[in-house]
Amino acid sequence: MEAPGIFLITGPVQGGKTTFLAELCRVLEKRGLNIGGFLCPGSFDSEQRSGFSLLNTGTGEEVTMASVLKTKNWMKYRRFWFNPDAFNQGREWVRECLMQETQIIVIDEVGPMELEGSGWSDLLEALEKAPVPLQLWTVRENLLPEVMERWGIPGDRVINIDKQSVDETADMIGKILDKKEN
């Protein structure tokens, strides 16, 4: 089953997907589009990724998502400890978007946890059926085939940050939303 309205923004690990998506959100908001969801900007210590935040694209609210530091009551996955409250917060932000009839929902990012049935997987299942005109999910290029297969996303819904500019992507999204509204 093809997931309507879901586009994947892809590039290499630490290749700028979140930065690209943040800039794309700014451009689309300037064009008057209503965007919601979240970004997960990384933090670095000695040029090594040390954690992630969860950033609400609409309000700017931010919570700590993950850290390399062991944290009580957080869940360990690979080399990071994940804050379960951040997952709850992200789900709540998306629920609020759905109630407000947001035009574009942003999910940063879909990765190994989701492919294994944890992380945002329950949220993604709900969003597959949600009446959202357009969704933008980031995914590492090495996981792209698995994510495309798992969620039924065709190749023409992939935006490679190394091959398409923010402005080109914004123009494409604008045209798609115009067609949906007419």
Buried (B, 14 or more C-beta within 10 A) or exposed (E): EEBBBBBBBBBEEEBEBBBBBBBBBBBBBEEEBBBBBBBBBBBEEEEEBBBBBBBBBBEEEBBBBBBBEEBEEBBEBEEBBBBEBBBEBBBEBBEBBBEEEBBBBBBBBBBBBBBEEBBBBEBBEBBBEBEBBBBBBBBBBEBBEBBBEBBEBEEEBBBBBEEBEBEEBBEEBBEBBEEEEE
